[in-house]
Amino acid sequence: MKKQRLAALAAIFSLALMTGCSSKEGKTAAETGGEKLEGELTIYTAIEEELVPVYLESFEKKYPEVDINIVRDSTGVITAKLLAEGKNTPADVVWGTAASSLLMLDEKNMLEGYSPEGVDRVQPLFKDSNQPEKWVGNTAFMTGIAVNKKELEKKNIPIPKSYEDLVKPEYKEMIVMPHPASSGTGFLTVSAWLQMMGEEKGWAYMKKLHKNIATYTHSGSKPAKLASAGEYPIGISMVYSSVKEKQKGSPVAVILPKEGLGWEVEANALIKKDEKENEEIAKAFLDWAISDEAMKEYFEANGFATIKNNFTTPDGFPKGVSDQLFTENNLKWAAENRETILEKWENEFGQKAEAKEE
């Protein structure tokens, strides 16, 4: 019987999905001619913790003899961990982590090209333009605004409809947003502002917004949760997280800013390793990760998948999310300028960051 266990690795959660003893211990083989795929795989991911077991269910059913070790944290932490570990990383694949982070890993020659089965179904905007692909996207995560309607009604303050609204003086210290160094949502939001507005106007905008910010969180979902609880009425957060709070019955309005949605691709990649023992399993996992079964689950959770589809929009998701995506979003530019952006942002605004948990 398969068991699930959740253990902390420093600040990182490790979800180990363990199978029973296999009849061919330590062997890794493709499932061909009745021969089953078996062995062990270590996966680094920034997918929301509660979604990991939901997504993995169909993989477990297909490959019950594979032991999967999941190391899960926010995009910034996962990226820093991989860069620090370099070629010594225990990770075999990266699953559901920001494509701009994967581009940084590719610059360090840490990724192996691989074209998963069915990659032609993935729209060009959401996968590497080179072949074999160094990264392939599952879904997009995008920034919206979570607003606690009741809290604003109490204060007789209107609901903001745009990013420009957020700098109005009536929202002073009512807003929380993710820290761009530790949260992928935070970084994609800052990157989008700099691209939408131009760098000079983007930085000027953030200075105005900073006056209304109560704190910068280290999680992309936390601002939505704080808004939902009424602790701060407005959270710049993932659309997914805002919708989840609304689905729980919270008085949350999910606002898609008029300027467009900053977004990132939640993508997968094969880690380049001298030792190829787990490569066959890793490739099978990457095939599954963009399968129809997986894509449907991504869509159910996020209201978006990287393949063209006729899936039904999940309850609570605002309509027009795909149409609102900022089409000129340049992930390569974001990756190339990440360190410079983060250094400047920290100098300007880091003093309002929430304390990190020990």
Stockholm file with secondary structure:
# STOCKHOLM 1.0

chainA/1-358         MKKQRLAALAAIFSLALMTGCSSKEGKTAAETGGEKLEGELTIYTAIEEELVPVYLESFEKKYPEVDINIVRDSTGVITAKLLAEGKNTPADVVWGTAASSLLMLDEKNMLEGYSPEGVDRVQPLFKDSNQPEKWVGNTAFMTGIAVNKKELEKKNIPIPKSYEDLVKPEYKEMIVMPHPASSGTGFLTVSAWLQMMGEEKGWAYMKKLHKNIATYTHSGSKPAKLASAGEYPIGISMVYSSVKEKQKGSPVAVILPKEGLGWEVEANALIKKDEKENEEIAKAFLDWAISDEAMKEYFEANGFATIKNNFTTPDGFPKGVSDQLFTENNLKWAAENRETILEKWENEFGQKAEAKEE
#=GR chainA/1-358 SS CCEEEEEEETTEEEEEEECCCCSSTTCCCCCCTTCCCCEEEEEEECSCGGGHHHHHHHHHHHCTTEEEEEEECCHHHHHHHHHHHGGGCCCSEEEEEEHHHHHHHHHTTCEECCCCTTGGGBCGGGBCSSSSCSCEEEEEEEEEEEEEHHHHHHTTCCCCCSTGGGGSGGGTTCEEEECTTTCHHHHHHHHHHHHHHCHHHHHHHHHHHHTTEEEEESSSSHHHHHHHHTSSSEEEEEHHHHHHHHHTTCCEEEECCTTCBCEEEEEEEEECCSCCTTHHHHHHHHHHHTSHHHHHHHHHHHSCCSBCCCCCCCTTCCTTHHHHBCTTCCHHHHHHHHHHHHHHHHHHHGGGBCCCCC
#=GC SS_cons         CCEEEEEEETTEEEEEEECCCCSSTTCCCCCCTTCCCCEEEEEEECSCGGGHHHHHHHHHHHCTTEEEEEEECCHHHHHHHHHHHGGGCCCSEEEEEEHHHHHHHHHTTCEECCCCTTGGGBCGGGBCSSSSCSCEEEEEEEEEEEEEHHHHHHTTCCCCCSTGGGGSGGGTTCEEEECTTTCHHHHHHHHHHHHHHCHHHHHHHHHHHHTTEEEEESSSSHHHHHHHHTSSSEEEEEHHHHHHHHHTTCCEEEECCTTCBCEEEEEEEEECCSCCTTHHHHHHHHHHHTSHHHHHHHHHHHSCCSBCCCCCCCTTCCTTHHHHBCTTCCHHHHHHHHHHHHHHHHHHHGGGBCCCCC
//
